[in-house]
Amino acid sequence: MSQLSFFSAESTPPAVDDLAGLLAAPGQVVTVAGGARVSVVVDRLWRAQAIADMMADCGITPEIADTDEGHPLVRSAPTPELMPTARSWTRGAVKAVPAGWTPGPRALRAWALASGRLAADGSRFAFGLDPHAPDTHPVLAESLMRVGIAPTLAGARGSTPELRITGRRRLGRLVDTVGEAPPGVMEWPTTP
């Protein structure tokens, strides 16, 4: 059994701000009647279920549905508590990373749940980025650097851009920060 870090997702109380990690991934935020709503399309149902659990932990009512293409979609109910997130993550109708955003442990966990990918050999972990918001990619790389996890931007011109974390020390820091994998989850950061 590993020792719990004082800065891990498990030691940090849930907060609505944690859902900003979904916006670092391909998530979206919209303002609607009654507040704002955060949503993200994911590739596996386990991701949607884990994100829904995270939303519920924050006091936000989640909903899981399918897109027309058959992909799982998880979204929050419209709520005034998400309005600050909506305001800080948009510039007009465009997604933008807030200046100086530093992701906390639970925001990194949300990002990993939404779009994290572990290399088959376990040598790297990648945070998926929004291919429709390329201006956010270098800013998100800087955000990870602020928490001591230096990434490499890969696939910036393709349909699956990502920030890759490699190296024993960086992966160890990431593992300490995002905490244990949810039950049954295989695509989670590990220390090689």
JOLINWO-V261430 format. One record per helix or strand of 2 or more residues. SS is the DSSP state (@ for helix, = for strand). FROM is the first residue (numbers start at 0). TO is the last residue. If there is no record, write none. Layout:
ss={SS & SS}
from={FROM & FROM}
to={TO & TO}
This chain:
ss={@ & @ & = & = & @ & = & = & @ & = & = & @ & = & = & @ & = & = & @}
from={8 & 15 & 27 & 34 & 44 & 61 & 71 & 79 & 89 & 93 & 104 & 115 & 123 & 134 & 151 & 161 & 167}
to={10 & 23 & 31 & 40 & 56 & 65 & 75 & 87 & 90 & 94 & 114 & 117 & 127 & 145 & 153 & 165 & 177}
